[in-house]
C-alpha cells in the first residue's frame, strides 16, 4: 500500500509553450502568439488544490517545472504556484524546486525572480557548444549566449544542470570528446547527455523519411560516443547515476529519482502524466495534450485529467523494472517481488548475467555498461516480451 514511499512524492507542472519548435523535439510543446498567464495560473492553482485534497499530509520532496520552456513563465506566476504548494503539502527539509530554462537573454533576465519565488535548481537546454550545430538543431541561442546565461544561473542558484545532445549530424568522436571536455569546465554539478533520436511526427522525422537528413552517425559510432561519455564524466567526478544523467555525488536530480525509484508524483498541465497511490490502489493519471483543451476542461469541470487507469500488480512490477534498471543502483529484488507478486525469470536472469548484460550483487540487479547500451532489449527479455 505504501510502496511509493520508497521513491518519495513529487509534483510535475507542465508549461507547454516555447518561442519556437525545435525540429528534433517530440515533447508536448507549442508556439503561441499570446498567452494569458493569469488565466493559466488560475488553472494550475485549481489543479494543485484538487490533487492536494486527495493527498493530504504527504511530505512533498520535489517540484519540477517542465515544458515547453517554463523559463518563459513570469516569476510572479511561479511564485504564486509555489506559495500554493507550500500551503497544500508539508515540505521536505531539502525540497528541490527545479525549473527548465533555455539560455536566451529573456529567460536569464528572469533568473533572480525565479530564485526569489523559491526555485533552487535550474536545468538548462544548451544542447550543443558550437554555433553551426545549434543552428542545425533549430536552437535560437548562440554558444556565447549559452555561456553567459549559464554564468548567471551558476551565481543565482544553488544547483545548475544542463543538457547536451550527441550523435549529431557530421559529428565525429573527436568532436564529441572536445565538446564534452569543454562542457565539464563549466562547473555544472549535473549533466544530462542524450543521443539524438529521430522521432516520428517531428520535423527531423519528416526530413529523415524523405532522405534529407544526412550525416547521422552509424550505430557503432553512436555507441562509441556513449562509452566515451561514461569514461570522461566518471573521470571528472560526475559518474552516471542513470543511463543519460551524470552528477557529482549528492547532486542527482531528486525529482527524476522519484520517477526512477517508482515513487508517486502528481502531473499537472497539458499532457502531464502522474502516478498516485490512493487507498491501496496505484493509478496512472494523464491530462489532455492540447493546451486549449486542458485549460477549458479545468475551467469547466474543475479537473484537468482524462479518466484514470488502475495499475495491477504486474503492470506496477513492469514499471519498476523498466525504471530501476536505468539507475546505476539498480533494482531491489525483494521490493520487485513485493510489488509484482513474483520474481524475475531465473533462467533469463542467468542468461543475461552470462552474456554480460546484467549483474547481481546481493539483493540488487543492475544493468552493466554493455546492458545499458541495449537496455530496452534487456528489459523486454526480462519482462517476457
C-alpha positions in Angstrom: 0.0 0.0 0.0 2.8 2.4 0.9 5.5 1.2 -1.5 5.6 4.7 -3.2 7.4 5.9 0.0 10.5 4.1 -1.3 10.6 6.7 -4.1 9.0 9.7 -2.5 6.4 12.2 -3.6 6.8 14.9 -6.3 4.9 17.4 -8.3 5.4 18.0 -12.0 3.9 21.1 -13.7 4.0 21.3 -17.5 4.3 24.6 -19.2 3.5 23.8 -22.9 4.8 26.9 -24.6 8.0 27.7 -26.5 9.3 30.5 -28.6 9.8 28.1 -31.5 9.5 24.4 -32.1 12.9 22.6 -32.4 13.0 20.1 -35.3 14.0 17.1 -33.2 11.5 17.7 -30.3 8.6 15.4 -29.8 7.6 16.9 -26.4 4.2 18.4 -25.9 5.3 22.0 -26.8 3.6 24.7 -28.8 4.2 28.1 -30.1 1.5 30.7 -29.2 1.3 34.4 -30.2 -0.2 35.4 -26.9 -0.6 33.7 -23.5 -2.8 34.8 -20.7 -0.6 33.9 -17.8 -3.1 34.9 -15.2 -5.7 32.5 -16.7 -3.1 29.7 -16.8 -2.1 30.5 -13.2 -5.7 30.1 -12.0 -5.8 26.7 -13.7 -2.6 25.5 -12.1 -3.7 26.6 -8.7 -7.1 24.9 -9.1 -5.4 21.6 -10.0 -3.0 21.9 -7.1 -5.9 22.3 -4.7 -7.7 19.3 -6.3 -4.8 16.9 -6.0 -3.8 18.2 -2.6 -7.3 17.3 -1.3 -6.6 13.7 -2.4 -3.1 13.5 -0.9 -3.4 15.4 2.5 -0.5 15.3 4.8 2.0 13.8 2.3 5.5 15.2 2.5 6.4 16.8 -0.8 10.0 16.1 -1.9 10.3 17.9 -5.2 8.6 20.3 -7.6 9.6 20.3 -11.3 8.5 23.0 -13.8 9.0 21.3 -17.2 8.0 22.0 -20.8 8.0 23.5 -23.2 10.0 26.4 -21.9 8.9 27.2 -18.3 11.6 30.0 -18.1 9.1 31.9 -20.3 6.7 32.0 -17.3 6.5 35.2 -15.4 8.3 34.9 -12.0 5.1 36.2 -10.3 3.3 33.2 -11.7 6.0 30.8 -10.4 5.8 32.5 -7.0 2.0 32.1 -6.8 2.3 28.4 -7.7 5.0 27.7 -5.1 3.1 29.7 -2.4 0.1 27.5 -3.0 2.3 24.4 -3.0 3.6 25.4 0.4 0.1 25.8 1.7 -1.1 22.5 0.3 1.6 19.9 1.5 4.2 19.7 4.2 7.5 20.1 2.6 10.7 18.1 2.9 13.5 19.9 4.6 15.6 19.5 1.4 12.8 20.3 -1.0 14.1 20.5 -4.6 12.4 23.0 -6.9 13.7 22.7 -10.5 12.8 24.9 -13.5 13.8 24.1 -17.0 15.3 27.1 -18.9 16.5 28.0 -22.3 19.7 30.1 -22.3 18.2 33.1 -24.1 18.7 36.6 -22.6 15.0 36.9 -21.9 14.9 33.8 -19.7 18.3 34.7 -18.0 16.9 38.1 -17.1 14.2 36.3 -15.0 16.5 34.1 -13.0 16.7 36.3 -9.9 12.9 36.5 -9.9 12.7 32.7 -10.1 15.1 32.3 -7.2 13.1 34.8 -5.1 10.0 32.7 -5.9 11.6 29.6 -4.4 13.3 27.9 -7.3 16.6 26.4 -6.2 17.7 24.4 -9.2 17.8 25.2 -12.9 18.1 22.7 -15.8 19.3 24.5 -19.0 18.8 23.3 -22.5 22.1 24.2 -24.0 22.2 21.1 -26.4 25.5 22.0 -28.2 28.6 24.0 -27.8 29.2 25.1 -31.4 27.1 27.6 -33.3 26.8 25.6 -36.5 25.2 22.6 -34.7 22.9 24.9 -32.6 21.6 26.2 -35.9 21.0 22.7 -37.3 19.2 21.8 -34.1 16.9 24.8 -34.5 18.1 26.5 -31.3 17.6 30.3 -31.0 20.7 30.9 -28.8 24.4 31.1 -29.6 27.2 29.5 -27.7 28.1 32.9 -26.3 24.6 33.4 -25.1 24.5 30.0 -23.6 27.7 30.6 -21.6 26.5 34.0 -20.4 23.2 32.6 -19.3 24.9 29.7 -17.6 27.2 32.1 -15.7 24.1 34.0 -14.5 22.5 30.7 -13.4 25.5 29.5 -11.6 25.7 32.7 -9.5 21.9 32.7 -8.9 21.0 29.1 -8.0 22.4 26.6 -5.6 22.3 23.9 -8.2 22.6 24.1 -12.0 22.4 21.3 -14.7 22.4 21.5 -18.4 21.7 19.2 -21.4 23.7 18.3 -24.4 22.8 16.2 -27.4 25.4 14.0 -29.1 25.4 11.8 -32.2 24.5 14.9 -34.2 24.9 15.3 -37.9 28.5 15.0 -39.1 29.8 14.8 -35.5 33.0 12.8 -35.0 34.2 11.0 -31.9 36.9 13.6 -31.6 34.4 16.4 -31.9 32.3 15.0 -29.1 35.4 14.4 -26.9 36.4 18.1 -27.3 32.8 19.4 -26.7 32.3 17.2 -23.6 35.6 18.2 -22.2 34.7 21.8 -22.7 31.3 21.3 -21.0 33.0 19.8 -17.9 35.0 23.0 -17.5 31.7 24.9 -17.0 31.5 23.6 -13.4 27.9 22.2 -13.5 27.1 19.7 -10.8 24.8 17.7 -13.1 24.9 17.0 -16.8 22.3 15.2 -19.0 23.6 13.8 -22.3 21.1 12.5 -24.8 21.7 10.7 -28.1 19.9 12.4 -30.9 16.9 10.3 -31.8 14.8 10.8 -34.9 11.1 10.7 -33.8 8.0 10.3 -36.0 6.0 13.4 -36.2 8.9 15.8 -35.8 10.5 18.0 -38.5 13.6 15.8 -38.3 11.4 12.7 -38.6 9.8 14.0 -41.8 13.1 15.1 -43.2 14.6 11.6 -42.5 11.8 9.8 -44.3 12.4 11.9 -47.4 16.2 11.1 -47.2 17.0 14.7 -46.5 18.6 14.3 -43.0 22.2 13.5 -43.9 25.3 12.9 -41.8 23.8 11.0 -39.0 26.4 8.8 -37.4 26.2 5.0 -37.7 25.2 2.9 -34.7 28.7 1.8 -33.8 29.9 5.5 -33.7 26.9 6.4 -31.5 27.8 3.6 -29.2 31.4 4.7 -29.0 30.2 8.2 -28.1 28.1 6.7 -25.3 31.1 4.8 -23.9 33.3 7.8 -24.2 30.7 9.9 -22.3 30.8 7.4 -19.4 34.5 7.4 -19.2 35.1 11.1 -19.4 32.4 12.1 -17.0 33.4 9.4 -14.4 37.0 10.6 -14.6 35.8 14.2 -14.0 33.8 13.2 -10.8 30.4 13.1 -12.5 29.6 9.4 -12.8 26.5 8.1 -14.5 23.7 7.5 -11.9 21.2 6.9 -14.7 21.5 6.0 -18.4 21.7 9.6 -19.6 22.4 11.5 -16.4 25.7 12.3 -14.6 26.2 14.1 -11.3 28.6 14.8 -8.6 27.6 12.6 -5.6 24.7 14.3 -3.8 23.7 16.4 -6.8 21.5 13.9 -8.6 18.1 15.1 -9.7 15.8 14.3 -6.7 12.7 14.8 -8.8 13.8 12.4 -11.5 14.8 9.8 -8.9 11.2 9.8 -7.8 10.3 8.5 -11.3 13.1 6.0 -11.5 12.5 4.7 -7.9 8.8 4.3 -8.6 7.6 6.9 -6.2 4.3 8.9 -6.5 4.1 12.1 -8.5 1.2 14.4 -9.4 1.3 15.6 -13.0 -0.4 18.9 -13.8 -0.7 20.7 -17.1 -1.3 19.7 -20.8 -0.1 16.2 -21.5 1.3 15.7 -18.0 1.4 12.1 -16.6 1.3 11.1 -12.9 1.3 8.1 -10.6 -0.8 8.3 -7.4 -1.3 5.6 -4.8 -4.7 6.2 -3.2 -6.5 3.8 -0.7 -4.1 1.0 -1.6 -4.5 1.3 -5.4 -2.0 2.8 -7.8 -3.4 5.0 -10.5 -1.9 6.3 -13.8 -3.1 9.8 -14.4 -2.9 11.7 -17.7 -4.0 15.1 -19.0 -5.2 16.1 -22.4 -2.3 17.2 -24.6 -3.9 20.2 -26.2 -3.2 23.3 -24.2 -6.6 24.8 -25.1 -8.5 21.7 -24.3 -6.7 21.2 -21.0 -7.3 24.8 -19.9 -11.0 24.7 -20.9 -11.5 21.4 -19.1 -10.0 22.7 -15.9 -12.2 25.8 -16.1 -15.3 23.9 -17.0 -15.0 20.7 -14.9 -12.5 21.6 -12.2 -10.5 18.6 -13.3 -7.7 18.5 -15.8 -7.4 14.8 -16.3 -8.7 12.1 -18.6 -10.2 9.1 -16.7 -7.5 7.4 -14.6 -6.3 3.8 -15.2 -5.8 1.5 -12.2 -2.5 -0.4 -12.5 -2.5 -4.1 -11.5 0.5 -5.7 -9.7 2.0 -7.0 -13.0 1.9 -3.5 -14.5 3.4 -2.0 -11.4 6.2 -4.5 -11.4 7.0 -3.9 -15.1 7.1 -0.1 -14.5 9.5 -0.6 -11.5 11.7 -3.0 -13.6 11.8 -0.5 -16.5 12.7 2.5 -14.4 15.0 0.9 -11.8 17.3 -0.7 -14.4 18.0 2.7 -15.7 19.8 3.6 -12.5 23.3 2.6 -11.5 21.9 1.5 -8.1 19.7 -1.0 -10.0 16.6 -2.8 -8.9 15.8 -4.2 -5.4 14.7 -7.8 -5.9 12.7 -8.1 -2.6 10.9 -4.9 -3.5 10.2 -6.1 -7.0 8.7 -9.3 -5.5 6.5 -7.3 -3.1 5.2 -5.1 -5.9 4.6 -7.7 -8.6 4.0 -10.8 -6.6 6.6 -12.7 -8.5 10.4 -13.0 -9.1 12.1 -12.3 -12.4 12.5 -15.5 -14.5 15.6 -17.2 -13.1 16.7 -18.7 -16.4 16.5 -15.4 -18.2 18.5 -13.7 -15.3 21.2 -16.4 -15.6 21.4 -15.9 -19.4 21.7 -12.2 -19.2 24.4 -12.4 -16.5 26.3 -14.9 -18.6 26.4 -12.7 -21.6 27.3 -9.6 -19.5 24.2 -7.6 -19.8 23.2 -7.5 -16.1 24.9 -8.3 -12.8 23.6 -9.4 -9.4 25.0 -8.0 -6.1 23.2 -9.4 -3.1 19.5 -8.4 -3.5 20.2 -5.9 -6.3 20.0 -6.3 -10.0 21.9 -3.9 -12.2 22.5 -3.4 -15.9 26.1 -3.4 -16.9 27.6 -0.8 -19.2 27.0 -3.1 -22.2 23.5 -3.8 -20.9 22.7 -0.1 -20.7 23.5 0.3 -24.3 20.7 -2.1 -25.3 18.6 -1.6 -22.2 15.2 -1.8 -24.0 16.1 -5.3 -25.2 17.3 -6.4 -21.7 14.1 -5.2 -20.2 12.0 -6.8 -22.9 13.8 -10.1 -22.3 13.2 -9.9 -18.5 9.6 -8.9 -19.0 8.9 -11.8 -21.3 8.1 -9.7 -24.4 
